[in-house]
Amino acid sequence: MTKATDIHLSHADLVALLQKIFAKNGVSENNAKILAENCASCERDGSLSHGIFRMAGYVSSLNSGWVDGKAVPEVEDVGPAFVRVDAKGGFTQPAMLAARPLLIEKVKQNGVAVLAIRRSHHFSALWPDVEPFADEGFVALSVVNSMACVVPHGGKKAVFGTNPVAFASPRAGAAPFVFDQASSAIAHGDVQIAARAGHDLKPGMGVDRDGQPTNDPKAILDGGALLPFGGHKGNSIALMVEILSAALTGGYFSGEFDWSGHKGAQTPFTGQFFIVIDPARGGNDVFAERVAGICDLVLEAGQERLPGDRRHVTRAKAEKDGIPLSTENYEKLKALANA
């Protein structure tokens, strides 16, 4: 709920403010704009665990020397339907956008193509990476591994990251169908927000440093770990994400990188994988209509809303009224921009 003390910024104004912060902390002009657009879009759509909440982590990671804000990704054409990118220790989003033209060209030529990114830092939500493909009429799936903070089902040591999966598809008569979900019981950013706010979590989210179930987010963050969602089922998905994002791309597994020499580092140094499909090659001229049809059936069956629908409602309100920020958070951003 918007409070009377909130201020409201346009998306463009928030992008400009965040871009200034990134540039002040050693990020190149091109990369700063990409990251600012991404972060502001998360805040606009209500993805608050990956919006301006992340800016302090971005800054501390950059200042620690852990991530290269000026990295220029190297795009490699390695097959008729395969693109690789070495992110050179920089952020994933500039690497993905550098490879995007070649990837789309291959999708149009072959009907499907994959993109494998390595040596990259991903510190945002995953839906902004796939939704633009659906806006252009393509189907997209992406996975990214993270830092080791999830215990395997029945295990005693964190091995997996939160390892999200994001999917996007065109939908006739409506915004694309998009979901973005962690393979952990809860996103790590949401645990951090709960700890900061002093809220307990629901049962089944995580364990403390002794491996005992806990609802205390601070105990999870202080040597504890998250659990995979759905027990062994979420565990299998988390393992698949490690294989695709790290083993296949040449990136690090979630527990493989060492940031101990970089005080303040928060951005996982791993990999990301995409599959992009041209649905027209499926011989179905009414693909988007079929997607809309099955989505309607789900809603008619009683599901209150579809994944992503709430984001679009929040986006429309923000585009009309501006993006709400508390005065406290706005002042913190201005301080970062003017530091």
C-alpha positions as CSV (number, residue, x, y, z in Angstrom):
1,M,0.0,0.0,0.0
2,T,1.3,3.5,-0.9
3,K,1.9,5.6,2.1
4,A,1.3,9.4,2.3
5,T,5.0,9.9,2.9
6,D,6.0,8.0,-0.2
7,I,7.4,9.9,-3.2
8,H,6.8,8.9,-6.8
9,L,9.3,8.8,-9.6
10,S,8.8,8.1,-13.2
11,H,10.6,5.0,-14.6
12,A,12.9,7.2,-16.6
13,D,13.8,9.3,-13.5
14,L,14.5,6.2,-11.4
15,V,16.7,4.8,-14.2
16,A,18.6,8.0,-14.4
17,L,19.2,8.0,-10.6
18,L,20.3,4.4,-10.5
19,Q,22.5,4.9,-13.6
20,K,24.3,7.7,-11.8
21,I,25.0,5.4,-8.8
22,F,26.4,2.6,-11.0
23,A,28.6,5.1,-12.9
24,K,29.9,6.5,-9.6
25,N,31.0,3.1,-8.7
26,G,33.0,2.1,-11.7
27,V,30.4,0.8,-14.1
28,S,30.8,1.8,-17.8
29,E,28.1,4.0,-19.3
30,N,26.7,1.2,-21.4
31,N,26.6,-1.3,-18.6
32,A,25.3,1.3,-16.1
33,K,22.3,2.0,-18.3
34,I,21.5,-1.7,-18.8
35,L,21.7,-2.4,-15.0
36,A,19.7,0.7,-14.1
37,E,16.9,-0.2,-16.6
38,N,16.8,-3.7,-15.1
39,C,16.7,-2.6,-11.5
40,A,14.2,0.2,-12.0
41,S,11.9,-2.2,-13.9
42,C,12.0,-4.7,-11.0
43,E,11.0,-1.9,-8.6
44,R,8.3,-0.6,-11.0
45,D,6.7,-4.1,-11.3
46,G,6.8,-4.8,-7.5
47,S,9.7,-7.3,-7.6
48,L,11.0,-5.5,-4.5
49,S,13.5,-8.1,-3.5
50,H,15.3,-7.4,-6.7
51,G,14.7,-3.7,-7.1
52,I,16.4,-0.8,-5.2
53,F,16.8,-3.2,-2.3
54,R,19.7,-4.6,-4.3
55,M,21.6,-1.3,-4.8
56,A,23.7,-1.5,-1.6
57,G,24.8,-5.0,-2.6
58,Y,25.7,-3.8,-6.1
59,V,27.8,-1.0,-4.7
60,S,29.6,-3.1,-2.1
61,S,30.3,-5.8,-4.7
62,L,31.7,-3.3,-7.2
63,N,33.8,-1.5,-4.5
64,S,35.2,-4.9,-3.3
65,G,36.7,-5.5,-6.7
66,W,34.7,-8.7,-7.0
67,V,32.8,-7.8,-10.2
68,D,34.1,-5.8,-13.2
69,G,31.6,-3.1,-14.0
70,K,33.5,-2.2,-17.2
71,A,33.7,-5.7,-18.5
72,V,33.1,-6.1,-22.3
73,P,31.6,-9.5,-23.0
74,E,33.0,-11.7,-25.7
75,V,30.3,-13.3,-28.0
76,E,31.2,-16.7,-29.5
77,D,29.4,-18.2,-32.5
78,V,30.0,-21.9,-31.9
79,G,27.3,-23.7,-33.9
80,P,24.2,-23.2,-36.1
81,A,22.0,-22.9,-33.0
82,F,24.5,-22.3,-30.2
83,V,25.9,-19.0,-28.9
84,R,28.4,-18.7,-26.0
85,V,29.4,-15.6,-24.1
86,D,32.3,-15.0,-21.8
87,A,31.0,-12.2,-19.5
88,K,34.6,-11.5,-18.5
89,G,33.7,-11.2,-14.8
90,G,31.0,-8.7,-15.4
91,F,27.3,-8.6,-15.1
92,T,25.0,-11.1,-16.9
93,Q,22.6,-8.6,-18.5
94,P,25.2,-6.8,-20.7
95,A,26.5,-10.2,-21.8
96,M,23.0,-11.4,-22.7
97,L,22.2,-8.2,-24.6
98,A,25.6,-8.4,-26.5
99,A,24.7,-11.8,-27.7
100,R,21.0,-11.2,-28.4
101,P,21.2,-10.1,-32.1
102,L,23.1,-13.3,-33.0
103,L,20.8,-15.4,-30.9
104,I,17.7,-14.0,-32.5
105,E,19.2,-14.5,-36.0
106,K,19.8,-18.1,-35.2
107,V,16.3,-18.6,-33.8
108,K,14.9,-17.2,-37.0
109,Q,17.1,-19.4,-39.2
110,N,16.7,-22.6,-37.2
111,G,13.5,-22.3,-35.2
112,V,15.5,-22.7,-31.9
113,A,18.8,-21.6,-30.4
114,V,20.5,-21.7,-27.1
115,L,22.7,-19.1,-25.3
116,A,25.3,-20.1,-22.7
117,I,26.8,-17.4,-20.6
118,R,29.8,-18.0,-18.2
119,R,31.9,-16.0,-15.8
120,S,29.0,-13.8,-15.1
121,H,27.3,-12.1,-12.1
122,H,23.5,-12.2,-11.9
123,F,22.0,-10.2,-9.0
124,S,18.4,-9.5,-10.3
125,A,15.1,-11.2,-11.0
126,L,15.1,-13.5,-14.0
127,W,11.8,-12.5,-15.6
128,P,13.3,-9.3,-17.2
129,D,15.7,-11.6,-19.2
130,V,12.9,-13.7,-20.8
131,E,9.9,-11.4,-21.1
132,P,11.3,-9.3,-24.0
133,F,11.6,-12.5,-26.1
134,A,7.9,-13.2,-25.7
135,D,7.2,-9.6,-26.6
136,E,8.8,-10.4,-30.0
137,G,6.7,-13.5,-30.4
138,F,9.3,-16.1,-29.2
139,V,9.1,-18.6,-26.4
140,A,12.0,-18.4,-23.9
141,L,13.3,-20.4,-21.0
142,S,16.3,-19.4,-18.8
143,V,18.0,-20.7,-15.7
144,V,20.7,-19.3,-13.6
145,N,22.6,-20.7,-10.6
146,S,23.6,-18.7,-7.6
147,M,25.6,-18.9,-4.3
148,A,25.4,-22.0,-2.3
149,C,22.6,-21.4,0.2
150,V,20.2,-24.4,-0.3
151,V,20.6,-27.8,1.3
152,P,19.9,-30.8,-0.9
153,H,16.8,-32.8,0.1
154,G,17.9,-34.8,3.1
155,G,21.4,-33.2,3.1
156,K,23.3,-31.3,5.8
157,K,25.4,-28.8,3.7
158,A,24.4,-26.1,1.3
159,V,25.2,-27.1,-2.3
160,F,22.7,-25.3,-4.6
161,G,21.8,-21.7,-5.1
162,T,18.2,-20.6,-5.1
163,N,18.6,-21.5,-8.8
164,P,15.5,-19.9,-10.4
165,V,13.8,-20.9,-13.6
166,A,12.0,-18.3,-15.8
167,F,9.7,-18.9,-18.8
168,A,7.9,-16.6,-21.1
169,S,5.4,-17.1,-23.9
170,P,3.3,-14.9,-26.2
171,R,-0.4,-14.9,-25.2
172,A,-3.0,-13.5,-27.6
173,G,-5.0,-10.6,-26.3
174,A,-2.9,-10.1,-23.2
175,A,0.6,-9.6,-21.9
176,P,2.9,-12.6,-22.3
177,F,2.6,-15.5,-19.9
178,V,5.7,-15.2,-17.7
179,F,6.8,-17.0,-14.5
180,D,10.0,-16.7,-12.6
181,Q,10.4,-18.9,-9.6
182,A,13.3,-20.1,-7.4
183,S,13.9,-23.9,-6.9
184,S,14.3,-23.1,-3.2
185,A,11.3,-22.8,-0.9
186,I,11.7,-19.0,-0.9
187,A,13.9,-16.5,-2.7
188,H,17.0,-15.5,-0.8
189,G,16.2,-11.8,-1.3
190,D,12.8,-12.4,0.4
191,V,14.6,-13.9,3.4
192,Q,16.8,-10.8,3.6
193,I,13.8,-8.6,3.5
194,A,12.0,-10.6,6.2
195,A,15.1,-10.4,8.4
196,R,15.4,-6.7,8.0
197,A,11.7,-6.2,8.8
198,G,11.7,-8.6,11.7
199,H,9.2,-11.0,10.3
200,D,9.1,-14.8,10.7
201,L,8.9,-17.1,7.7
202,K,6.4,-19.8,7.1
203,P,7.4,-23.3,8.2
204,G,9.4,-25.4,5.7
205,M,11.5,-22.5,4.4
206,G,14.9,-23.2,5.9
207,V,17.2,-24.6,8.6
208,D,19.6,-23.0,11.1
209,R,23.3,-23.6,11.3
210,D,22.7,-26.9,13.2
211,G,20.4,-28.2,10.5
212,Q,17.3,-27.7,12.6
213,P,14.1,-26.4,11.0
214,T,13.5,-22.7,11.7
215,N,11.1,-19.9,10.9
216,D,13.7,-17.2,11.8
217,P,15.1,-15.6,8.7
218,K,18.1,-14.3,10.7
219,A,19.0,-17.9,11.7
220,I,18.8,-18.9,8.1
221,L,21.2,-16.1,7.0
222,D,23.5,-16.7,10.0
223,G,25.0,-20.0,8.9
224,G,21.8,-21.7,8.1
225,A,20.4,-22.6,4.7
226,L,17.2,-22.7,2.6
227,L,15.3,-25.8,1.6
228,P,14.3,-26.8,-1.9
229,F,10.6,-26.4,-2.6
230,G,8.6,-29.6,-2.7
231,G,11.4,-31.7,-1.2
232,H,13.0,-34.0,-3.7
233,K,11.1,-32.5,-6.6
234,G,12.6,-29.0,-6.1
235,N,15.9,-30.7,-5.4
236,S,15.9,-32.2,-8.9
237,I,15.2,-28.9,-10.5
238,A,17.9,-27.2,-8.6
239,L,20.4,-29.8,-9.7
240,M,19.3,-29.4,-13.3
241,V,19.9,-25.7,-13.1
242,E,23.4,-26.3,-11.8
243,I,24.1,-28.6,-14.8
244,L,22.7,-26.2,-17.4
245,S,24.0,-22.9,-15.9
246,A,27.4,-24.1,-14.9
247,A,28.5,-27.5,-16.2
248,L,27.2,-26.7,-19.7
249,T,28.2,-23.1,-19.9
250,G,31.6,-23.4,-18.3
251,G,30.6,-21.3,-15.3
252,Y,31.1,-22.0,-11.7
253,F,28.8,-24.2,-9.6
254,S,27.0,-22.3,-6.8
255,G,29.5,-23.6,-4.2
256,E,32.6,-23.4,-6.3
257,F,33.6,-19.8,-6.4
258,D,35.5,-18.1,-3.5
259,W,34.7,-14.5,-2.7
260,S,36.3,-14.6,0.8
261,G,39.0,-12.2,-0.4
262,H,36.5,-9.5,-1.4
263,K,34.9,-8.0,1.7
264,G,31.4,-6.8,0.8
265,A,30.9,-9.1,-2.3
266,Q,27.3,-10.2,-2.7
267,T,26.9,-11.0,-6.4
268,P,27.1,-14.7,-7.3
269,F,29.8,-15.5,-9.9
270,T,28.2,-18.3,-11.9
271,G,26.5,-18.8,-15.3
272,Q,23.2,-18.6,-17.2
273,F,21.5,-20.6,-19.9
274,F,18.7,-19.7,-22.4
275,I,16.6,-21.7,-24.8
276,V,14.7,-19.5,-27.3
277,I,12.1,-21.0,-29.7
278,D,10.2,-19.6,-32.7
279,P,6.7,-21.1,-32.1
280,A,5.8,-20.6,-35.7
281,R,8.1,-23.6,-36.5
282,G,5.7,-25.8,-34.6
283,G,3.3,-25.8,-37.4
284,N,0.7,-24.1,-35.3
285,D,-0.5,-20.7,-36.7
286,V,-2.6,-20.0,-33.6
287,F,0.0,-20.7,-30.9
288,A,-0.6,-17.5,-29.0
289,E,-4.3,-18.1,-29.1
290,R,-3.8,-21.6,-27.8
291,V,-1.7,-20.2,-24.9
292,A,-4.5,-17.7,-24.1
293,G,-7.0,-20.5,-24.2
294,I,-5.2,-22.7,-21.7
295,C,-4.6,-19.7,-19.5
296,D,-8.3,-18.9,-19.5
297,L,-9.2,-22.5,-18.6
298,V,-6.9,-22.2,-15.6
299,L,-8.6,-19.0,-14.4
300,E,-12.1,-20.5,-15.1
301,A,-11.2,-23.5,-13.0
302,G,-10.8,-21.1,-10.0
303,Q,-7.2,-20.0,-9.9
304,E,-7.3,-16.4,-8.8
305,R,-4.6,-15.1,-11.1
306,L,-1.7,-16.3,-13.3
307,P,2.0,-15.8,-12.6
308,G,3.1,-12.4,-13.7
309,D,-0.5,-10.9,-13.8
310,R,0.1,-9.0,-10.5
311,R,3.3,-7.5,-11.9
312,H,1.4,-6.1,-14.9
313,V,-1.2,-4.5,-12.6
314,T,1.6,-3.0,-10.5
315,R,3.4,-1.8,-13.7
316,A,0.3,-0.1,-15.1
317,K,-0.3,1.7,-11.8
318,A,3.4,2.8,-11.6
319,E,3.2,4.1,-15.2
320,K,0.2,6.2,-14.3
321,D,1.1,7.4,-10.8
322,G,4.9,6.9,-10.7
323,I,7.0,4.3,-8.9
324,P,6.5,4.7,-5.1
325,L,9.6,5.0,-2.9
326,S,9.7,5.7,0.8
327,T,11.4,9.0,1.6
328,E,14.1,7.0,3.5
329,N,14.9,4.9,0.5
330,Y,14.9,7.8,-1.8
331,E,17.4,9.7,0.4
332,K,19.6,6.6,0.5
333,L,19.7,6.5,-3.3
334,K,20.5,10.2,-3.5
335,A,23.3,9.7,-1.0
336,L,24.7,6.8,-3.1
337,A,24.5,8.9,-6.3
338,N,26.3,11.8,-4.7
339,A,28.9,9.9,-2.7
